[in-house]
Amino acid sequence: MGQDKIKFLLKELNQELALADNLDEDTLELARQLERDMEQLIERSEPVAAGLENAIALEARFTATHPVAERILRELIAVLGRMGI
């Protein structure tokens, strides 16, 4: 169940980021790394500690400028917490 929710949230996040026009390269790279970390979690059931850290870092970056992306990341962090990550 958690894996399906992660996939859904990543899709939502990618859609939101595609609409954003003021993202710097560091933020985009952090988002790409988060996606890779989550794919590894889904495919191999191997939690990647950096995945949670990346989600938290992105949430902090989006707090003031991208409230929808922030909400998605907050939800992703909650899902990861429920999974014990």
C-alpha positions as CSV (number, residue, x, y, z in Angstrom):
1,M,0.0,0.0,0.0
2,G,2.8,2.4,0.9
3,Q,4.5,1.8,-2.4
4,D,1.4,2.7,-4.4
5,K,1.0,5.9,-2.4
6,I,4.7,6.8,-3.1
7,K,4.2,6.3,-6.8
8,F,1.1,8.5,-6.8
9,L,2.9,11.2,-4.8
10,L,5.9,11.1,-7.1
11,K,3.7,11.5,-10.1
12,E,1.9,14.5,-8.5
13,L,5.2,16.0,-7.5
14,N,6.6,15.7,-11.0
15,Q,3.5,17.3,-12.5
16,E,3.8,20.2,-10.0
17,L,7.5,20.7,-10.8
18,A,6.8,20.7,-14.5
19,L,4.5,23.7,-14.0
20,A,7.0,25.6,-11.9
21,D,9.1,28.1,-13.8
22,N,11.6,29.3,-11.2
23,L,13.4,26.1,-10.0
24,D,17.2,26.2,-9.8
25,E,19.3,23.3,-11.0
26,D,20.2,22.3,-7.4
27,T,16.5,21.9,-6.5
28,L,15.8,19.9,-9.7
29,E,18.7,17.6,-9.0
30,L,17.5,17.1,-5.5
31,A,14.1,16.2,-6.9
32,R,15.6,13.7,-9.4
33,Q,17.7,12.1,-6.6
34,L,14.6,11.8,-4.4
35,E,12.8,10.1,-7.3
36,R,15.7,7.6,-7.8
37,D,15.7,6.9,-4.1
38,M,12.0,6.2,-4.0
39,E,12.3,4.0,-7.1
40,Q,14.9,1.9,-5.3
41,L,12.6,1.6,-2.3
42,I,9.7,0.5,-4.5
43,E,11.7,-1.9,-6.7
44,R,13.9,-3.5,-4.1
45,S,12.1,-2.7,-0.9
46,E,15.4,-1.2,0.3
47,P,14.9,2.0,2.2
48,V,17.4,4.7,1.3
49,A,18.1,7.0,4.2
50,A,19.0,9.8,1.9
51,G,15.5,9.6,0.4
52,L,13.9,10.9,3.6
53,E,16.6,13.6,4.0
54,N,16.0,14.7,0.4
55,A,12.3,14.9,0.9
56,I,12.7,17.0,4.0
57,A,15.2,19.3,2.2
58,L,12.9,19.8,-0.8
59,E,9.9,20.4,1.5
60,A,11.9,23.2,3.2
61,R,12.8,24.7,-0.1
62,F,9.2,24.8,-1.3
63,T,7.7,26.1,1.9
64,A,7.3,29.7,0.7
65,T,7.3,29.4,-3.1
66,H,5.5,26.1,-4.0
67,P,2.8,25.3,-1.4
68,V,1.4,22.4,-3.5
69,A,4.8,20.7,-3.9
70,E,5.4,21.3,-0.1
71,R,2.1,19.5,0.7
72,I,3.0,16.6,-1.6
73,L,6.4,16.2,0.1
74,R,4.9,16.5,3.6
75,E,2.5,13.6,2.6
76,L,5.4,11.6,1.2
77,I,7.4,12.1,4.4
78,A,4.4,10.9,6.4
79,V,4.1,7.8,4.2
80,L,7.8,7.0,4.7
81,G,7.4,7.5,8.4
82,R,4.5,5.0,8.5
83,M,6.7,2.6,6.6
84,G,9.4,2.9,9.3
85,I,11.8,4.9,7.2
